[in-house]
Amino acid sequence: MNFALLTSINYLAVAVSTIIYFLLGSLWFSTLFGTMWAQELAQHNVIIKEPTAGDMMFKSLLTLITNFVTCLALACLISLTGISGIFSGFTFGLLSAVGVAATTLATTFVWESRSIKLFLLDIGYPMLGIIVSSVIFALWQ
């Protein structure tokens, strides 16, 4: 691995992007689509119980860590490719979101026989987070 790449990353952009990604998820699965998502999960016999304060803190921390890893990887890829500008960042993000995230999750949904509605609810947040993060990195290098 080229560790010099890690020194060329704008870590402030990674931190900001991580927080934005996390906040998008918080809004996505609560205010925006929380009720619809829970109803769709229930149709597949998945019930998410109300987490305790400790569970919520642990799950939020793990989510924040995974958001950070995603953002750091995107920042590295954008740095390696030399992408800059809003359109290029959007295109890169869309290709990454559809070509990697959506297709990976789609395979799981196919084998679990889950609905397209649940798939769209579950993949919408990471797709949006990847696209927004990619635009941030393409603009803020």
Stockholm file with secondary structure:
# STOCKHOLM 1.0

chainA/1-141         MNFALLTSINYLAVAVSTIIYFLLGSLWFSTLFGTMWAQELAQHNVIIKEPTAGDMMFKSLLTLITNFVTCLALACLISLTGISGIFSGFTFGLLSAVGVAATTLATTFVWESRSIKLFLLDIGYPMLGIIVSSVIFALWQ
#=GR chainA/1-141 SS CCTHHHHSSCHHHHHHHHHHHHHHHHHIIIIITHHHHHHHHHHTTCCCCCCCHHHHHHHHHHHHHHHHHHHHHHHHHHHHHTCCSHHHHHHHHHHHIIIIIIHHHHHHHHHHTCCHHHHHHHHHHHHHHHHHHHHHHHHCC
#=GC SS_cons         CCTHHHHSSCHHHHHHHHHHHHHHHHHIIIIITHHHHHHHHHHTTCCCCCCCHHHHHHHHHHHHHHHHHHHHHHHHHHHHHTCCSHHHHHHHHHHHIIIIIIHHHHHHHHHHTCCHHHHHHHHHHHHHHHHHHHHHHHHCC
//
